[in-house]
């Protein structure tokens, strides 16, 4: 099924592109980024949100949740595909669970297969209340049955492939015993994954939850970790750093609250697409300054209200981005093309 595409005017895009130069809050060069174009790619559901993006067998795949509301028992995972670099999109798969709300789809290509991870939330009174699952596919269209992964009530949120293994950070939300846990997995047989805890308590510094994990060419891992002021007052994000085998981490507190992080390395610098909460809530591309712990906004996407949860595909100086936003009314999925390090 073909999806109608709506383009955002170039004049509007100019409003959201920030210039490079000196950052007033931090000494050092801020690299310029250019937002080339943005398309609305899906708004058929009442609430369309929580996206991810990957490139598999020369096609782009975008996965996201569609439901009747931000939180509702009918959430399903839609999978779109594009063969023309994100200009047009087609619905290729829908994943559902008869008893649960499927949320926060995450895509990763690993050992020749496309994997999709999602958290399922069940009705109150059922145990477990949360169960993480994964599906796998050889073509992005036909998917396996769901396979449970992680501990009881753990949300395995984002997965990173690195040197023939997967690394994933799960969070367990509890006022007294909450934590984030680092898992690793290797291919077992028939595309199934063997998951094992690597660090049981990666952090317990408040309500820690969603994480972006990036590993640079030297094997240094960076964990950008969201915190919310649910059980403590400090809502500022955390940044963890480690080297192989990634069992010992050093942490620092950043200067801003962020949401829905997806991070990446570009020219030896750490970047992320996050929700920012200061002034107007928005989805932005930011640099995480490793020396000062500051979060510097580089580019602002057309967004507002209920927004964030981006997916990315990085190809040299080109960054392809999926995200959702309600700035035009109801929550819809958007696809953006960005030039990194634009002059």
N, C-alpha and C positions, 0 to 999 in steps of 0.2 A: 504494500500500500504506500503510495507516494504521500509525502508530508509537505504541505504548503510552507513556503519559506518567506519570512518577512524581514527585509533589510532595514537596518537603522541608518539614517541619513549620515553622510560623511561629516556634515556640519555639526551634528550631535556628537559624533565620535571625538571630534577635536576638543570638545568640552571635557572629556574624560581622560585625555592623554596628558601626563605630567611631564614637564621638561627636566632634563638632566642638569646637574650642577651641584652646588654645595647644599648639603642638608643643614638647616639652621640648628637643628638639635644635635648634630653630630658632625665632627670634623671628618671630611673625607668625601670622595666623589660619589655621587648618586648617578647610576647609569640610566640613561634615557631609554624608555620603552615606547613603542608606537602601536596603538590599537588600529589595525588596518580596516577591519570590518566585523560586524556582529549580525548574526541571523537568529531569529526565533525559529526553533526547530520542532517544538511540540507544545501544544496547549489544549489537547483534546480532553484531558481529565479535569475534574474540578480542582485538583491540587496536584501539580507536577513538580517534582523536587528531588534533591539528594542524588546528584549525578556522579558518574565517573566515565572516563574516556580511555581508549587504548587503540593501538594499531595492530591488526592481526591479519596476516596473509593479504597485505596490500589494501585492506579496507579498514576504515575507522568504525569503531563500535562505541556507542554511547548507551549506558545503562542507567536507569533512574527509577524512582518510585512514583506510581500514580495511585491516588486514592481520593476519597471524598473530602478529606481535610488533612491538615498538617499531622494530626494524630487521629487515626480512625482504624477500625478493625479490618478494613477491606483493602489494605495496601498490597499492590502487586508490583513486580519488577518488569518494566518494559525494556527491550533491547532494540535499538535502532542501528542501522548500518549505512555507511556512505562510501561510494566508490569514486567520488570526485572531490576529495579533500574538504568535505564538509559543506558543500554548497547545497546538495539535496540529500534527504534522508528517507529511509524506508524502515518500517516496522518489520523485524525478522523473528522476534520471539517474545513471549509473555510467560513469566514464571509466577506461580501462585502457590499459596498454602491454604488449605481449607479451614484451618483453625487459627491462623496467625496473620498479623500485619507484617509484611516483608518491607524492610527499610534499608537505606544506606548501601545500595549495591556498589561493589568494588570489583574492578576487572584487573586481571594480571595474566600476561602470557608467560607460560612456563613449560619447558620441555616439549614444545610443539603443540600444546593444547591451550585453549582459552578457558580460564577459570573465572567464575563469578562468585563472589562472597556476599552474604547478606545476613543481617540480624533479623530474627523473627521474634515479635513480642506477642505473647498469648494473653488471654483474658485473666483478670485478677482472680486469685484463688487457685490458679493452676501452678504446679511446680514441675520444671522450672518456668519462671515467668519469661525468661529470655533464652533463646538458643541460637547460636550461630550455625550457618550452613554454608556449604559450597556446592556448585554445579560445575561440570566441565563439558567442553564441546570441541569438536575438531573443525567446525565450520562457522561457529557463531550463531547458527540457526537452530540446530537440533541439540538439546541439552540432556544431560544425564538426570537421574533422580537426585534429590538433595541428599547430601552427606553431612551429618552433624559433626561439628568441630568445636574444640574449646571446652572449658569447664562450665558447670552449671551457672546460669545467669551471667556469663561472660559475653561481652560483645567484641568479637574480633573485627576490628574496624577497618584497617587498611593494611595491604600486603605489598611487600617489596621483594622482587626476585634479585638474587645476588649469588653468583658463582654456584650454580646448580642446587641452590636451596632457596626456600622462601623464608622471609622474616615477617612476622606479623605482631602487632601490638593489640592486645585485648584489654578492655577495662571492665571492672566490676564495681558498680555503684552502690555504696553503702556508707552511711554517716560515720560509722565507727571502724569498719573493716575494709573500706574501699581501696582499690589499687589498680595499677596497670601492670600487665604481665607481658613479657616478651616470649613469643613462640618461634620455633623454627620447624621447617618441614622439608622432607625430601620425597622424591617420587618413590612410591612403593611398587605397585603393580596395577596394570589396567587403568592408568591415570589417577589412581587413588593416592592420597598423600598421607605420610606418616608424620603427625604433629607431635612435638615434644616441647615442654616448657624449657626455655633457656635461662630466663631470669624471672623468678616467681613474683617478686615485688620490685618492679622496675622503678616505681615511685608511689608514695602514699601521701604526698604533700598536698592535702586538701582534696577537693572533688576533681581529680584528674580523670580525663576521659579520651577524647579524640586525639589522634596523633598522626603526624606526617613523618615518614622515615626516609632519609636520603643517605646514600653512601657515595663518597667521592672516589676519584681514581686511585688515591692512595689507600683506600679501604677504611677511611675515617667515617663513622656513622654519626648522623645528626638526627635527634628526635625532637620535633617541635610538638609540644604537648599542651593541649587546651586545659584550662581550669575555669570553673564557674563558681560564683559566690553562693553556693547552696548550703554548705556546712561550715564555711569559714569566710572571712572577709576579703582575703587576697585573691583577686581574680586574674592576676597577671599570668601570662603564659610562662612555661618553662622550656628551656633548651637543654637537652642532654647530649653528651658527646662521648664516643667510645671507639676503640679499635678492636680488631678481631682478637679473640673470638666473641666479643661483644657481651661479656659477662660482668664487666665493671664499667660504671658510668659516672661521669661528672656532670653536675647540674648547676644551672644558673637561672635566676629569675629575670625575665624580660620586662620591658617597660610598658607593655600594653596587653589588654585582653584581646584574644583572637578566637575565632570559631571555624570549624570545618576545614582544618589545614590540609593542604597537599603541597609538598615541598619538592625542590629540585636544585641541582647544582648547575651553575652557569659561570664560566670563566673563573673558577675557583671561589665563587661566592655562593652563599646560601640564599635562595629565594623561596617564596611560598605564595600561594593564593589563599586568602583567608577572608573571613568576615571581620570587619573592623566595627567597633562599637562607639568610638568617640564621635561627637557631633552627630552626623547622620550615619545610621547603619548602612553598610555597603559592602560589596565584594571588591577586593583590591589585590593587585600584585604588589608584594612587599619584599624588601631585602631584610634579612636578619643579620645585623652587624655582630660578628662573632667577638670583636674586641670590646664592645661596649654594652652589648645586650639590648640594643635599641631596635625597634621595628620601624622601618622607614618605608613609607608609601611611595611606590614608583609609578603606578598606573591604576586608575579607577575605572572599573567596568560600569556600563549603564546598569544600575541596580538600585535596590532600596527595599525597605520593608522586610518581608520574609525572603531571605536571600543567602547564598553561599554555596558550599558543598560542590566545589569544582573538581573536574577531572582534567588531566593534561596529557598531551603528547608533545615532546620536545624533539625537534629535528634541527640541529645546528642553531642558527639564529632565529628560527621560526618556532613559535609556541602556539599550539592549538589548545583551545580551552572550552570545556563545557561547564555550565553553571546554571543555577536557577534564580529567579527573582520575581517579585510581585510589583515592580515599579510601574508597570503598564496596566495594573489591575490585578487579575488573578495570577497565581504562581505559574510560570511557564519555563521551559527549558531554552537556553540560549547557547549558541556556539560562536566563539570569537577566534580571530586570527591576529596574532601579535608578533611584531618584530622586536626581538631582544637586542639591546645595545644599539638602538637606532640612533643615527647621527642627526 
